[in-house]
Amino acid sequence: MAAVPLVPGCSAETTNTIDRDEIAKQAQGEFDRIAKAKEQRFPKIACPDDLEGEVGNETRCRASGPDGMLGITVTVESVDDDKARLSFKGDDKLAK
């Protein structure tokens, strides 16, 4: 899991959000660490949407490589002050 800073929303009705680029950066770090342990490289991860910093919220990211595309589910596991803890889970199969 990774802790990321929350960014205040634009209006009073919007909760704090986690920027999509920060989500991708944190996911990339997690998957790069796993790949490095296996002496491999992990493709670049892209996350199309910001994520509201509320426990249980999810978004989807993707990593595209020569063998296909891997979907990644990102979940807000906890929020403590201005930090959210995220978990990352890759799909069981690559999409072509």
Order of alpha helices (4+ residues) and beta strands (2+ residues): beta-beta-alpha-beta-beta-beta-beta-beta
